[in-house]
Amino acid sequence: MSIDLENITWRRTIDLCDRQLRNCEVGLGSKFDGFAHKTGFDIVAASEIMTIMALAKDMADLRERIGRIVVAYNRSNKPVFARELNCVGSMCVILRDALQPNLVQTTEHTPVFIHCGPFGNIAHGCNSVRATRLSLKLAPYVITEAGFAADLGAEKFLHIKCRQADLTPSAGVLVATVRALKYHGGIEKEALGIENVKAVRIGCANLQTHAENVQKYGIPVVIALNRFPTDTPAELDAVQEFCATMGMDCALSEVVARGGDGGIELAKKVKALADNSVGERVSLYDLKDPIKTRIETLAREVYRADGVDFTPEAEAAIVRLEQNDLSEWPICMAKTQASLSDDSKQRNAPRGWRLQVREVKVSNGAGFIIVVTGKMMLMPGMPKQSAVNLIDIDESGRISGLS
């Protein structure tokens, strides 16, 4: 890879590096460098090993999942599995201790399991099955996060994690903020601290779409209104009034400012909702449906798109998966978390657009099909000012720039 750094901006450099990392040609030297082929890199949080760790029930399940990873396709276009490389045992040894959940505590000394970190925009966005199951054995009520809103986190939590682990949530908590609703109502970030009740009400269309999505899965939902210091009473009232018109409970959450005392009202409403839940979980698609049908279902039902457009590469990948019996897995959309659409600049609840699918591949060990949409990157986008530029060490050995 060769990049002229003299006449190029830092942002442009990062974009070029990302494309190179996602589309590398290796093995181009002598015969000792291997076969020439295209490959790429994913951020660890999007790697198949991370997702396998999060979804494995035990060591036996971990071993089976690693063994069925598709590492390549041969010249006959047939999959080559990790178990054929005789490497499964050594990988299990490396992951033996990592398979155990990590017990930590909050500042108020309540127990929390933190285990695994697949991103919700490029992977399935949930903590480990083992941590959740262990928690359910230790407490009458367990709360877990499904990252990146109801269009990504909740959908993947229910279609992937809950389906594979046979879990049925009793209730859902949808977190909203006045600042986010004003942003979706058309206010720019630098002006979010200024009162604007009209923008809040406009942005509530985004909240409504997410709430409707959770209800589609048969899960009762309560809105947690996460209070910021700049929120005004009029703005908070506008959100609570909107929730009332939707027939949904809304509770103010002030746990950041007041600790556990700031979440008592919310906790009571979540407990009441869970106690009265009938315990149903609805899937929006069947695993026997064609891959395209499953993708189109999510696009229409969750994102509110008019349809889906597939690149020729995505079309070919779908055909290959279906021909090799690798198609009956849930869909894991790689999509921007900044919008219900596949365009991060589209705010609120966009309508009249089509989802763009540019890449489809299987995570056979994890047990889902990754669908890359829009301009989503599987390697991280770096900031304009990288942290690496701030870290240094002086002659005495003192390190600076780590915090």
C-alpha positions as CSV (number, residue, x, y, z in Angstrom):
1,M,0.0,0.0,0.0
2,S,1.4,3.4,-1.0
3,I,-0.1,6.7,-0.1
4,D,1.2,10.2,-0.8
5,L,1.0,12.0,2.6
6,E,2.3,15.3,1.4
7,N,-0.9,16.5,-0.4
8,I,-3.6,14.7,1.5
9,T,-5.6,15.5,4.6
10,W,-5.6,13.2,7.7
11,R,-9.3,12.4,7.2
12,R,-8.7,11.4,3.6
13,T,-5.7,9.3,4.7
14,I,-7.9,7.4,7.1
15,D,-10.5,6.7,4.5
16,L,-7.9,5.4,2.1
17,C,-6.4,3.2,4.8
18,D,-9.9,1.8,5.6
19,R,-10.6,0.8,2.0
20,Q,-7.1,-0.8,1.8
21,L,-7.7,-2.8,5.0
22,R,-11.1,-4.0,3.8
23,N,-9.9,-5.0,0.3
24,C,-6.3,-6.3,0.5
25,E,-4.5,-8.5,-2.0
26,V,-2.0,-10.8,-0.4
27,G,0.3,-13.6,-1.5
28,L,1.7,-11.5,-4.4
29,G,5.3,-12.3,-3.8
30,S,7.2,-15.5,-4.4
31,K,5.7,-19.0,-4.0
32,F,6.7,-18.9,-0.4
33,D,4.2,-16.1,0.3
34,G,1.1,-18.3,-0.4
35,F,-1.6,-18.1,-3.0
36,A,-2.6,-14.7,-4.3
37,H,-6.1,-13.8,-2.9
38,K,-8.1,-10.9,-1.6
39,T,-8.8,-10.5,2.1
40,G,-9.5,-7.8,4.6
41,F,-9.6,-6.9,8.3
42,D,-12.5,-6.2,10.7
43,I,-12.4,-4.4,14.0
44,V,-12.3,-6.9,16.9
45,A,-15.8,-6.0,18.0
46,A,-17.1,-7.2,14.6
47,S,-14.9,-10.3,14.4
48,E,-16.6,-13.7,14.3
49,I,-14.6,-14.9,17.3
50,M,-16.0,-12.1,19.4
51,T,-19.6,-13.0,18.4
52,I,-18.9,-16.7,18.9
53,M,-17.7,-15.9,22.4
54,A,-20.8,-13.9,23.1
55,L,-23.2,-16.6,21.9
56,A,-21.5,-19.8,23.1
57,K,-23.3,-21.6,25.9
58,D,-20.3,-23.6,27.1
59,M,-16.9,-25.0,26.0
60,A,-18.5,-27.7,23.9
61,D,-20.6,-25.1,22.1
62,L,-17.6,-22.9,21.7
63,R,-15.6,-25.8,20.1
64,E,-18.5,-26.6,17.8
65,R,-18.9,-23.0,16.7
66,I,-15.2,-22.4,16.0
67,G,-15.1,-25.6,14.0
68,R,-17.9,-24.5,11.6
69,I,-16.3,-21.1,10.8
70,V,-16.0,-20.7,7.1
71,V,-12.4,-19.6,6.5
72,A,-12.5,-19.6,2.7
73,Y,-14.0,-21.1,-0.4
74,N,-12.2,-23.6,-2.6
75,R,-11.9,-23.5,-6.4
76,S,-15.2,-25.4,-6.6
77,N,-16.8,-22.6,-4.6
78,K,-17.4,-24.9,-1.7
79,P,-16.7,-23.7,1.9
80,V,-13.6,-24.6,3.8
81,F,-14.3,-24.9,7.6
82,A,-11.9,-24.2,10.5
83,R,-12.2,-27.8,11.7
84,E,-10.6,-28.9,8.5
85,L,-7.4,-27.0,9.5
86,N,-7.0,-28.8,12.8
87,C,-6.8,-25.6,14.7
88,V,-9.9,-25.7,16.9
89,G,-8.3,-27.2,19.9
90,S,-5.6,-24.5,20.1
91,M,-8.2,-21.8,19.7
92,C,-10.2,-23.2,22.6
93,V,-7.1,-23.2,24.8
94,I,-6.6,-19.5,24.0
95,L,-10.3,-18.7,24.8
96,R,-10.7,-20.9,27.9
97,D,-10.4,-18.2,30.5
98,A,-12.0,-15.5,28.3
99,L,-15.2,-17.6,28.2
100,Q,-15.9,-16.9,31.9
101,P,-18.0,-13.7,32.6
102,N,-16.4,-10.9,34.5
103,L,-18.1,-9.8,37.8
104,V,-17.8,-6.1,38.7
105,Q,-19.8,-3.7,40.9
106,T,-21.4,-0.3,40.5
107,T,-20.5,2.7,42.6
108,E,-23.5,1.6,44.8
109,H,-22.1,-1.9,45.2
110,T,-24.6,-3.7,43.1
111,P,-23.3,-6.7,41.0
112,V,-22.8,-6.4,37.2
113,F,-21.5,-8.9,34.7
114,I,-19.5,-7.4,31.9
115,H,-18.7,-10.0,29.2
116,C,-18.0,-9.6,25.5
117,G,-18.4,-6.5,23.3
118,P,-19.8,-7.0,19.8
119,F,-20.8,-3.6,18.4
120,G,-24.5,-3.2,17.7
121,N,-24.0,-1.4,14.3
122,I,-21.6,-4.0,12.8
123,A,-22.2,-7.1,14.9
124,H,-25.1,-8.3,17.1
125,G,-24.5,-5.8,19.9
126,C,-25.2,-8.0,23.0
127,N,-23.4,-9.2,26.0
128,S,-22.7,-12.9,26.4
129,V,-25.3,-15.6,26.7
130,R,-23.3,-17.1,29.6
131,A,-23.4,-13.8,31.5
132,T,-27.2,-13.4,31.0
133,R,-28.0,-17.0,32.0
134,L,-25.8,-16.8,35.1
135,S,-27.5,-13.6,36.1
136,L,-30.9,-15.2,35.7
137,K,-29.9,-17.8,38.2
138,L,-28.7,-15.2,40.7
139,A,-31.4,-12.6,40.7
140,P,-35.2,-12.3,40.2
141,Y,-34.8,-9.4,37.7
142,V,-32.0,-9.0,35.2
143,I,-31.4,-6.0,33.0
144,T,-29.2,-6.3,29.9
145,E,-28.3,-3.8,27.1
146,A,-29.0,-4.2,23.4
147,G,-26.9,-1.4,22.0
148,F,-27.7,1.0,19.2
149,A,-31.5,1.6,19.4
150,A,-34.4,-0.6,18.5
151,D,-33.7,-0.8,14.8
152,L,-30.3,-2.5,15.5
153,G,-29.8,-3.5,19.1
154,A,-33.3,-4.7,20.0
155,E,-33.9,-6.4,16.6
156,K,-30.6,-8.3,16.8
157,F,-31.1,-9.1,20.5
158,L,-34.4,-10.7,19.8
159,H,-33.7,-12.3,16.4
160,I,-30.2,-13.6,17.1
161,K,-29.4,-13.8,20.9
162,C,-32.8,-14.7,22.2
163,R,-33.5,-17.1,19.3
164,Q,-30.2,-19.0,19.8
165,A,-30.3,-18.9,23.7
166,D,-34.1,-19.5,24.0
167,L,-34.6,-16.4,26.0
168,T,-37.9,-14.4,26.3
169,P,-37.7,-10.9,27.7
170,S,-40.5,-9.8,30.0
171,A,-40.2,-6.1,29.2
172,G,-38.3,-3.6,27.1
173,V,-36.8,-0.3,28.2
174,L,-36.4,2.3,25.4
175,V,-34.1,5.1,26.4
176,A,-34.8,8.6,25.0
177,T,-33.2,12.0,25.6
178,V,-34.5,15.5,24.9
179,R,-31.3,16.3,23.2
180,A,-31.6,13.4,20.7
181,L,-35.2,14.2,20.0
182,K,-34.3,17.9,19.3
183,Y,-31.5,16.7,17.0
184,H,-34.0,14.5,15.0
185,G,-36.3,17.5,15.0
186,G,-33.8,19.5,13.0
187,I,-31.6,21.2,15.6
188,E,-27.8,21.1,15.1
189,K,-25.6,19.7,17.9
190,E,-24.2,23.0,19.0
191,A,-27.7,24.4,19.7
192,L,-29.1,21.4,21.6
193,G,-28.8,23.1,24.9
194,I,-31.3,25.8,23.9
195,E,-34.9,25.1,24.7
196,N,-37.0,24.2,21.7
197,V,-40.2,22.4,22.5
198,K,-41.3,22.4,18.8
199,A,-38.2,20.5,17.7
200,V,-38.8,18.0,20.6
201,R,-42.3,17.3,19.3
202,I,-41.1,16.9,15.7
203,G,-38.3,14.5,16.8
204,C,-40.8,12.3,18.7
205,A,-41.6,10.7,15.4
206,N,-38.3,8.9,15.7
207,L,-39.2,7.8,19.3
208,Q,-42.5,6.5,18.0
209,T,-40.9,4.4,15.3
210,H,-38.6,2.7,17.8
211,A,-41.3,2.1,20.3
212,E,-43.5,0.6,17.6
213,N,-40.6,-1.7,16.6
214,V,-40.3,-3.1,20.1
215,Q,-44.0,-3.7,20.3
216,K,-43.8,-5.7,17.0
217,Y,-41.8,-8.3,18.8
218,G,-44.5,-8.8,21.4
219,I,-42.5,-7.0,24.1
220,P,-44.2,-4.4,26.3
221,V,-42.1,-1.3,26.6
222,V,-41.6,1.6,28.9
223,I,-39.8,4.8,27.9
224,A,-36.8,5.9,30.1
225,L,-36.4,9.7,29.6
226,N,-32.7,10.2,30.5
227,R,-32.5,13.7,31.9
228,F,-29.7,16.1,31.0
229,P,-28.9,19.4,32.9
230,T,-29.9,21.5,29.9
231,D,-33.4,19.9,29.6
232,T,-36.2,22.3,30.5
233,P,-39.5,21.3,32.2
234,A,-41.4,22.2,29.1
235,E,-39.3,19.9,27.0
236,L,-39.6,17.0,29.4
237,D,-43.4,17.6,29.6
238,A,-43.6,17.4,25.8
239,V,-42.0,14.0,25.7
240,Q,-44.1,12.6,28.5
241,E,-47.3,14.0,26.8
242,F,-46.3,12.3,23.6
243,C,-45.7,9.0,25.3
244,A,-49.1,9.3,26.9
245,T,-50.7,9.7,23.5
246,M,-49.0,6.5,22.4
247,G,-50.4,4.7,25.5
248,M,-46.9,4.0,26.9
249,D,-45.5,4.6,30.3
250,C,-42.6,7.1,30.6
251,A,-40.4,7.6,33.6
252,L,-37.8,10.2,34.2
253,S,-34.3,8.7,34.7
254,E,-31.8,10.8,36.7
255,V,-29.3,8.1,37.8
256,V,-26.3,9.9,36.4
257,A,-27.0,12.9,38.7
258,R,-28.6,11.2,41.7
259,G,-27.5,7.5,41.6
260,G,-30.0,4.8,42.3
261,D,-32.4,7.2,43.9
262,G,-32.8,8.8,40.5
263,G,-34.1,5.6,38.9
264,I,-36.6,4.4,41.4
265,E,-39.7,5.6,39.4
266,L,-38.3,3.9,36.3
267,A,-37.5,0.7,38.2
268,K,-41.0,0.5,39.6
269,K,-42.6,0.9,36.2
270,V,-40.2,-1.7,34.6
271,K,-40.9,-4.2,37.4
272,A,-44.7,-3.7,37.1
273,L,-44.4,-4.2,33.3
274,A,-42.3,-7.4,33.7
275,D,-44.5,-8.8,36.5
276,N,-47.6,-8.6,34.2
277,S,-45.9,-9.8,31.0
278,V,-47.3,-12.8,29.2
279,G,-43.9,-13.8,28.1
280,E,-44.3,-13.9,24.3
281,R,-41.6,-13.3,21.7
282,V,-42.5,-12.7,18.1
283,S,-40.0,-13.0,15.2
284,L,-40.5,-10.9,12.1
285,Y,-39.3,-13.5,9.7
286,D,-38.8,-17.3,9.4
287,L,-35.3,-18.8,9.0
288,K,-36.8,-20.8,6.1
289,D,-37.5,-17.6,4.2
290,P,-35.1,-16.8,1.4
291,I,-32.2,-14.5,2.4
292,K,-33.6,-11.6,0.3
293,T,-37.0,-12.0,1.9
294,R,-35.5,-11.7,5.4
295,I,-33.5,-8.6,4.5
296,E,-36.5,-7.0,2.8
297,T,-38.7,-7.7,5.8
298,L,-36.3,-5.9,8.1
299,A,-36.0,-3.0,5.7
300,R,-39.7,-2.5,5.4
301,E,-40.9,-3.4,8.9
302,V,-38.1,-2.0,11.0
303,Y,-36.4,0.8,9.0
304,R,-39.6,1.7,7.0
305,A,-37.8,1.5,3.7
306,D,-39.7,1.2,0.4
307,G,-37.5,-1.7,-0.7
308,V,-33.9,-3.0,-1.0
309,D,-31.4,-2.7,-3.8
310,F,-28.6,-5.3,-4.0
311,T,-25.2,-4.9,-5.7
312,P,-24.1,-7.7,-8.1
313,E,-21.5,-8.8,-5.5
314,A,-24.2,-9.1,-2.9
315,E,-26.5,-11.0,-5.3
316,A,-23.7,-13.5,-6.0
317,A,-22.8,-13.9,-2.4
318,I,-26.5,-14.8,-1.6
319,V,-26.6,-17.4,-4.3
320,R,-23.4,-19.0,-3.0
321,L,-24.7,-19.2,0.6
322,E,-28.0,-20.7,-0.6
323,Q,-26.2,-23.2,-2.8
324,N,-23.9,-24.4,0.1
325,D,-26.6,-24.7,2.7
326,L,-25.3,-21.8,4.7
327,S,-28.4,-19.6,4.4
328,E,-30.7,-20.6,7.3
329,W,-29.4,-18.1,9.8
330,P,-30.8,-14.9,11.3
331,I,-29.8,-11.7,9.5
332,C,-27.2,-9.3,11.2
333,M,-27.4,-5.9,9.5
334,A,-24.3,-3.8,9.5
335,K,-26.0,-0.3,9.3
336,T,-25.4,3.1,10.7
337,Q,-26.6,3.7,14.2
338,A,-27.2,7.4,13.5
339,S,-30.3,7.0,11.4
340,L,-33.2,4.6,10.9
341,S,-32.1,4.6,7.3
342,D,-28.7,3.5,5.9
343,D,-27.6,7.2,5.5
344,S,-26.3,8.7,8.7
345,K,-27.5,12.2,7.6
346,Q,-31.1,11.2,7.4
347,R,-32.7,12.2,10.7
348,N,-36.0,11.5,12.5
349,A,-38.2,8.9,10.7
350,P,-37.3,9.0,7.0
351,R,-39.7,7.6,4.5
352,G,-39.5,7.1,0.7
353,W,-36.0,5.6,0.5
354,R,-34.5,2.2,-0.4
355,L,-32.0,0.2,1.6
356,Q,-28.7,-0.3,-0.3
357,V,-27.0,-3.7,0.3
358,R,-23.4,-3.9,-1.0
359,E,-22.1,-7.0,0.7
360,V,-23.4,-10.3,2.2
361,K,-21.3,-12.9,4.1
362,V,-21.9,-15.6,6.6
363,S,-20.6,-15.9,10.2
364,N,-21.3,-19.6,10.3
365,G,-19.8,-20.1,13.7
366,A,-21.7,-17.2,15.3
367,G,-24.8,-18.4,13.5
368,F,-25.9,-15.3,11.4
369,I,-25.5,-13.7,8.0
370,I,-23.9,-10.3,7.9
371,V,-25.5,-7.8,5.5
372,V,-23.4,-4.7,4.9
373,T,-25.5,-1.7,4.0
374,G,-24.9,1.9,2.8
375,K,-21.4,3.2,3.6
376,M,-21.0,1.2,6.8
377,M,-17.4,0.3,7.6
378,L,-16.3,-2.9,9.4
379,M,-13.1,-1.2,10.4
380,P,-13.4,1.8,12.8
381,G,-13.5,5.3,11.5
382,M,-10.8,7.3,13.3
383,P,-11.2,10.8,14.6
384,K,-9.5,13.8,13.0
385,Q,-7.1,14.0,16.0
386,S,-5.9,10.5,16.8
387,A,-5.1,9.6,20.4
388,V,-1.8,8.3,19.2
389,N,-0.6,11.9,18.6
390,L,-1.2,12.8,22.2
391,I,0.8,9.9,23.9
392,D,4.4,10.4,24.8
393,I,7.1,9.5,27.4
394,D,9.8,11.8,28.8
395,E,13.4,11.1,29.7
396,S,12.5,10.1,33.3
397,G,10.0,7.5,32.0
398,R,6.9,9.5,32.8
399,I,4.0,8.7,30.4
400,S,1.5,11.4,29.4
401,G,-1.5,11.5,27.2
402,L,-3.2,8.3,28.3
403,S,-6.2,10.0,29.8
